[in-house]
Amino acid sequence: MSNAQTITRYIVTEFLPDVHESELESDYDLLKNGVIDSLALLRVVDWIAAEFEVSVEDLDLSPDNFRTVENIDAMVASAKS
């Protein structure tokens, strides 16, 4: 499973339980559409650190990095390199 698929599965399971994974487009704006708010953002950061074994210090915590699954995936890839 790719990182993007893992991220999508997490977002759907935790924040969009009535949506199937295939329905969440990778460029869907999670912040603008209220899927992820400030508290959810903290949960996502903790999950990313644990799931992908990166430290929070390696993550760029700019809101834009959490806007879409694509952005989260790119940030994780950057943090792992």
C-alpha positions in Angstrom: 0.0 0.0 0.0 1.4 3.4 -0.9 1.7 6.3 1.6 -1.1 8.1 -0.1 -3.4 5.1 0.2 -2.5 4.8 3.9 -3.1 8.5 4.5 -6.5 8.3 2.6 -7.5 5.3 4.7 -6.7 7.1 7.9 -8.5 10.3 6.9 -11.6 8.4 5.9 -11.6 6.2 8.9 -11.1 8.9 11.4 -12.9 11.9 9.9 -15.2 10.8 7.1 -16.8 7.5 8.2 -19.6 7.8 5.7 -17.3 8.2 2.7 -15.6 5.3 0.9 -11.8 5.6 0.4 -12.3 5.7 -3.4 -14.5 8.8 -3.1 -11.8 10.9 -1.4 -9.9 12.6 -4.2 -6.2 13.2 -3.4 -6.6 16.9 -4.1 -9.7 17.4 -2.0 -9.2 20.4 0.3 -9.5 18.9 3.8 -9.1 22.2 5.6 -11.4 24.4 3.5 -14.1 21.7 3.6 -13.9 21.3 7.4 -12.6 17.7 7.4 -9.6 18.6 9.4 -9.8 21.4 12.1 -7.2 22.5 14.5 -7.7 19.6 16.9 -7.9 17.1 14.2 -4.6 18.5 12.8 -2.9 17.6 16.1 -4.3 14.0 15.8 -3.0 13.8 12.2 0.5 15.0 13.2 0.7 12.4 16.0 -0.5 9.7 13.6 2.0 10.6 10.9 4.8 10.6 13.4 3.9 7.1 14.6 2.8 5.6 11.2 5.7 6.8 9.1 8.3 6.8 11.9 9.3 10.5 11.5 9.8 13.0 14.3 7.5 15.9 14.6 10.6 18.1 14.2 11.1 16.7 10.7 7.6 17.7 9.7 6.8 21.1 8.3 3.7 22.0 10.3 2.4 24.6 7.9 -1.4 24.2 7.4 -0.8 24.0 3.6 1.0 20.7 4.1 -2.2 19.2 5.5 -4.6 20.7 3.0 -4.9 17.6 0.8 -3.8 14.0 0.8 -1.3 14.9 -1.9 0.2 17.6 0.3 0.4 15.3 3.3 2.0 12.6 1.2 4.6 15.0 -0.1 5.4 16.3 3.4 5.9 12.7 4.6 8.2 11.9 1.7 10.2 15.0 2.5 10.4 14.2 6.2 11.6 10.7 5.5 14.4 11.8 3.1 
